[in-house]
Amino acid sequence: MSSVIDFRSDTVTRPTNAMRIAMSGAAVGDDVYGDDPTVNALEAKMAALTGMESAMLVASGTQSNLVALLTHCGRGDEYIVGQNYHTHLYESGGAASLGSIVPQPVAVEADGSLDLEKIKAVIKPDDVHYAHSKLLSLENTHSGKVLSNAYLQSAIALARTHKMATHLDGARVFNAAVAQQLSVADITAPFDTVSVCCSKGLGAPIGSVLCGPRDFIHAARRWRKMVGGGMRQAGIIAAAIDYALDHHVNRLADDHAHAQQLQHSLGDIAELKVDAAHTNMLYIEFTSAELGLAAGDYLREHGVIISAGKRVRLVTHLDINTQDVLRFVSLLKQFFLERSSA
């Protein structure tokens, strides 16, 4: 196991020894034929956890969102989405490129939500001149920020008023649930579909799960196959996710606490601007990109990795503990001390 401390993302976690044991002992079959018992059990479990009828294991969060959009929308249909949400900005434009689905981005508010009036303003009338507004796609958490259930219910109600379906990119929805002391289903069940990423805070090495109505998931399996997502003995992956669901959910509160610890410990460094921590994410800002890059190089030389630049996201996760946080803060303080005395 590497001793490097990596704050770049919660995607960098490695399977624990217990998770590896669970993977090695998984019963497997051919999932494309529906014959993998571990996958089938995981899909049933995740459907129940999210309050949905059915679920489907896929390789990644990007693939899960893409398949959801392709199933919800036909060629020339439109989905309304946050300008900075992953389904629009960070997933290579797959919906437009592969599905000829028209994105209608809306500016994201400071709390991670989309203003309901702004959503309403871009919903198209039933007119041949316009794309058909078919789907509202939200994201929870967004940059670590939790969207309240009251807001989500209002947004879903607005979509239904206009006969639009709703999809939640719930890559970190377990973080949102733990932060609010809610069940995941409390957040996800009102949506038509939800994508849950298991290779982030949950600590599995690979995999996401798309959840929704039984007929929808049946149709989504064709799209999964079309985009190359049909997997064979995927029970090895499913076993890791199942282990994470049993052992890594409640401990997300530790990640949130470590982000808070980072915020408080970095707050007395005059050379930094430190934003408020949200769930397992914190943003810091150096006075210049050059300074941030220099800090990144210094930290890497001492066994700590960050996404270096002027504005830097720090993410806590399964492989970050209290001592790691203290070491990072100490090294950053030492970096500024050495520069000031040079």
C-alpha positions as a printed Julia matrix, in Angstrom:
342×3 Matrix{Float64}:
   0.0     0.0     0.0
   1.36    3.38   -1.02
   2.09    5.9     1.75
   1.22    8.83   -0.55
  -1.56   11.07    0.76
  -3.83   12.03   -2.15
  -6.36   14.86   -1.8
  -7.22   15.17   -5.51
 -10.45   13.18   -5.44
 -12.38   10.45   -3.66
 -11.93    8.37   -6.83
  -8.35    7.55   -5.79
  -9.33    5.16   -2.99
  -8.0     1.62   -3.07
  -9.96   -1.5    -2.08
  -9.44   -2.47    1.54
  -8.09   -5.94    2.29
 -11.55   -7.05    3.42
 -13.06   -5.76    0.17
 -10.44   -7.66   -1.84
 -11.35  -10.84    0.02
 -15.02  -10.28   -0.78
 -14.14   -9.78   -4.44
 -12.01  -12.9    -4.62
 -14.79  -15.06   -3.22
 -17.62  -13.67   -5.35
 -19.93  -16.08   -7.14
 -19.95  -15.05  -10.8
 -21.74  -15.7   -14.08
 -22.27  -13.93  -17.39
 -24.07  -10.68  -16.55
 -25.09   -9.97  -20.16
 -27.14  -13.17  -19.98
 -28.38  -12.13  -16.55
 -26.57  -15.07  -14.99
 -24.29  -13.37  -12.46
 -25.83  -13.97   -9.02
 -23.71  -11.37   -7.25
 -24.65   -8.68   -9.77
 -28.32   -9.64   -9.57
 -28.26   -9.44   -5.77
 -26.49   -6.07   -5.82
 -28.94   -4.6    -8.32
 -31.89   -5.68   -6.18
 -30.19   -4.23   -3.09
 -29.43   -0.88   -4.72
 -32.95   -0.62   -6.14
 -34.34   -1.09   -2.63
 -31.89    1.42   -1.13
 -32.88    4.09   -3.66
 -36.61    3.36   -3.52
 -36.71    2.22   -7.15
 -38.13   -0.86   -8.86
 -35.0    -1.97  -10.65
 -31.3    -1.24  -11.14
 -28.43   -1.97  -13.52
 -24.7    -2.16  -12.84
 -22.51   -0.2   -15.28
 -18.82    0.54  -15.51
 -18.76    4.21  -14.56
 -20.75    7.25  -13.52
 -20.33    8.74  -16.99
 -21.77    5.61  -18.57
 -24.63    5.52  -16.08
 -25.65    9.12  -16.79
 -25.2     8.65  -20.54
 -27.39    5.55  -20.64
 -30.01    7.33  -18.53
 -30.11   10.3   -20.92
 -30.23    8.05  -23.98
 -33.14    6.12  -22.5
 -35.07    9.19  -21.38
 -34.57   11.26  -24.55
 -34.84   10.66  -28.26
 -33.03   12.38  -31.11
 -33.74   16.11  -30.94
 -35.19   16.01  -27.42
 -33.82   18.44  -24.84
 -32.63   17.99  -21.29
 -32.34   20.91  -18.87
 -29.19   20.73  -16.75
 -26.84   22.84  -14.66
 -24.12   24.62  -16.6
 -21.47   23.1   -14.32
 -23.15   19.76  -13.65
 -21.25   16.67  -14.69
 -23.84   15.46  -17.2
 -23.28   18.67  -19.17
 -19.71   19.81  -18.57
 -17.55   16.86  -17.54
 -18.81   13.87  -19.52
 -17.44   14.67  -22.98
 -20.77   15.81  -24.42
 -21.83   12.2   -24.8
 -25.58   12.86  -24.84
 -25.24   15.32  -27.74
 -22.53   13.41  -29.59
 -24.01    9.91  -29.31
 -27.7    10.59  -28.8
 -28.32   13.88  -30.63
 -29.88   15.1   -27.38
 -29.96   18.88  -26.99
 -28.58   20.24  -23.69
 -30.21   23.35  -22.24
 -27.79   24.55  -19.56
 -28.88   26.77  -16.67
 -26.52   28.71  -14.4
 -25.85   26.89  -11.12
 -26.65   28.85   -7.96
 -24.17   29.27   -5.11
 -25.84   26.46   -3.16
 -25.53   24.01   -6.06
 -29.19   24.22   -7.11
 -30.87   25.53  -10.25
 -33.2    28.49   -9.76
 -36.73   27.26  -10.43
 -37.68   30.42  -12.28
 -34.65   29.99  -14.56
 -35.69   26.41  -15.23
 -39.22   27.52  -16.0
 -37.9    30.21  -18.36
 -36.1    27.71  -20.61
 -38.83   25.05  -20.83
 -39.92   25.11  -24.45
 -43.52   25.4   -25.64
 -45.0    22.61  -27.72
 -44.02   24.2   -31.02
 -42.28   22.77  -34.07
 -39.66   25.52  -33.85
 -38.25   24.17  -30.57
 -36.64   21.07  -29.21
 -38.92   19.03  -26.96
 -38.1    19.72  -23.29
 -38.09   16.12  -22.08
 -35.95   15.84  -18.97
 -34.68   17.78  -15.96
 -31.28   16.53  -14.75
 -30.07   17.58  -11.28
 -26.94   16.77   -9.26
 -26.65   15.99   -5.53
 -24.12   16.65   -4.12
 -22.67   19.4    -6.33
 -19.12   20.48   -5.43
 -19.82   18.84   -2.11
 -22.93   20.94   -1.51
 -26.13   19.18   -0.48
 -29.37   20.1    -2.23
 -32.18   20.11    0.33
 -35.1    17.74   -0.05
 -37.5    20.69    0.0
 -35.75   22.12   -3.06
 -35.63   18.75   -4.85
 -39.34   18.19   -4.31
 -40.14   21.65   -5.7
 -37.97   21.04   -8.76
 -39.55   17.64   -9.39
 -43.03   19.16   -9.04
 -42.12   21.83  -11.6
 -40.87   19.2   -14.04
 -44.02   17.13  -13.66
 -46.21   20.17  -14.24
 -44.53   20.44  -17.65
 -44.67   16.67  -18.28
 -40.91   16.3   -17.99
 -39.09   13.33  -16.49
 -36.43   13.79  -13.8
 -32.96   12.28  -13.41
 -30.58   12.69  -10.49
 -26.84   12.42  -10.92
 -26.39   11.04   -7.43
 -22.71   10.24   -7.77
 -22.25   11.25   -4.12
 -25.84   10.89   -2.95
 -24.71    8.72   -0.03
 -22.7    11.72    1.19
 -25.85   13.84    0.93
 -27.84   11.24    2.88
 -25.28   10.9     5.67
 -24.88   14.68    5.96
 -28.64   15.09    6.44
 -29.13   11.91    8.47
 -31.61   10.66    5.9
 -31.93    7.4     4.03
 -30.83    7.5     0.41
 -34.39    6.66   -0.64
 -35.62    9.81    1.12
 -33.63   11.75   -1.5
 -33.88    9.56   -4.58
 -37.3     7.9    -4.57
 -39.22   10.94   -5.94
 -37.01   11.03   -9.06
 -37.73    8.93  -12.13
 -34.12    7.71  -12.24
 -30.9     8.08  -10.28
 -27.27    7.27  -10.99
 -25.14    6.24   -8.0
 -21.35    6.14   -8.33
 -19.69    3.53   -6.12
 -16.03    4.3    -6.89
 -16.01    7.64   -5.07
 -16.74    7.98   -1.36
 -17.98    4.41   -1.05
 -14.49    3.2    -1.95
 -15.24    0.5    -4.53
 -12.61    0.24   -7.3
 -15.08    0.51  -10.19
 -18.76    0.72  -10.97
 -21.94    2.77  -10.84
 -25.58    1.7   -10.63
 -28.47    3.19  -12.58
 -31.8     2.83  -10.78
 -35.34    3.42  -12.0
 -38.62    1.82  -13.08
 -38.43   -1.8   -14.25
 -39.41   -1.02  -17.86
 -36.93    1.86  -18.0
 -34.03   -0.29  -16.8
 -35.01   -3.0   -19.28
 -34.73   -0.44  -22.09
 -31.52    0.97  -20.61
 -29.84   -2.44  -20.9
 -30.0    -2.15  -24.69
 -28.27    1.24  -24.53
 -25.67   -0.14  -22.1
 -24.87   -2.87  -24.61
 -24.74   -0.37  -27.48
 -22.18    1.86  -25.75
 -20.0    -1.12  -24.9
 -21.01   -1.48  -21.27
 -22.09   -5.11  -21.23
 -19.84   -6.92  -18.74
 -19.42  -10.63  -18.22
 -18.26  -11.97  -14.83
 -19.03   -8.64  -13.2
 -19.78  -10.23   -9.85
 -16.21   -9.38   -8.85
 -17.14   -5.69   -9.16
 -20.56   -6.17   -7.58
 -19.02   -7.89   -4.56
 -16.81   -4.87   -3.91
 -19.8    -2.52   -4.1
 -21.89   -4.77   -1.89
 -19.12   -4.75    0.71
 -18.96   -0.96    0.51
 -22.71   -0.65    1.05
 -22.42   -2.76    4.2
 -19.26   -1.19    5.64
 -18.45    2.2     4.08
 -21.64    4.26    4.25
 -21.76    5.4     7.89
 -18.04    6.19    7.84
 -18.68    8.93    5.25
 -19.3    11.1     8.3
 -15.56   10.73    9.01
 -14.76   12.2     5.59
 -17.05   15.14    6.31
 -15.38   15.69    9.67
 -11.93   15.62    8.04
 -13.04   18.27    5.53
 -14.18   20.44    8.44
 -10.85   19.81   10.15
  -9.05   20.96    7.01
 -11.12   24.14    6.88
 -10.36   25.07   10.48
  -6.67   24.13   10.31
  -6.0    25.96    7.05
  -7.95   29.02    8.1
  -5.01   30.61    9.94
  -2.7    30.53    6.88
  -2.76   34.16    5.74
  -1.55   33.34    2.23
  -4.63   31.2     1.52
  -8.3    31.87    0.94
 -10.26   28.97    2.44
 -13.89   28.36    1.51
 -16.36   26.61    3.76
 -16.18   22.83    3.65
 -19.2    20.94    2.27
 -19.52   17.22    2.96
 -16.12   15.83    1.85
 -14.93   18.78   -0.25
 -13.08   22.0     0.44
 -11.75   24.66   -1.95
  -8.65   26.74   -1.23
  -7.2    29.55   -3.3
  -3.59   30.68   -3.61
  -2.71   34.26   -4.5
  -1.52   33.09   -7.92
  -1.46   29.98  -10.09
   2.36   30.01   -9.93
   2.28   29.88   -6.14
  -0.26   27.06   -6.21
   1.88   25.07   -8.62
   4.96   25.61   -6.47
   3.04   24.43   -3.41
   1.89   21.39   -5.33
   5.47   20.5    -6.28
   6.64   20.96   -2.69
   3.87   18.8    -1.31
   4.46   16.05   -3.86
   8.14   15.93   -2.88
   6.93   15.23    0.65
   4.38   12.56   -0.25
   1.19   14.64   -0.57
  -0.69   15.11   -3.87
  -3.13   17.92   -4.66
  -4.59   19.21   -7.93
  -2.22   22.15   -7.97
  -3.2    25.55   -9.37
  -4.63   28.88   -8.19
  -7.93   27.4    -6.96
  -7.65   23.88   -5.61
 -10.26   21.33   -4.61
  -9.35   19.12   -1.65
 -11.35   15.93   -1.22
 -11.34   13.68    1.84
 -12.05    9.98    1.52
 -11.54    6.45    2.8
  -7.73    6.64    2.53
  -7.42    9.97    4.41
  -7.24    9.98    8.21
  -6.76   12.65   10.87
  -2.98   12.29   10.84
  -2.95   12.76    7.06
  -4.87   16.01    7.47
  -2.44   17.24   10.11
   0.56   16.3     7.96
  -0.83   18.15    4.95
  -1.5    21.31    6.97
   1.93   21.16    8.59
   3.67   20.77    5.21
   1.72   23.65    3.69
   2.62   25.91    6.58
   6.24   24.85    6.22
   6.1    25.66    2.5
   5.0    29.25    3.18
   7.52   29.6     6.02
  10.4    28.55    3.8
   9.3    30.92    1.01
   9.04   33.84    3.41
  12.51   33.22    4.8
  14.19   32.55    1.43
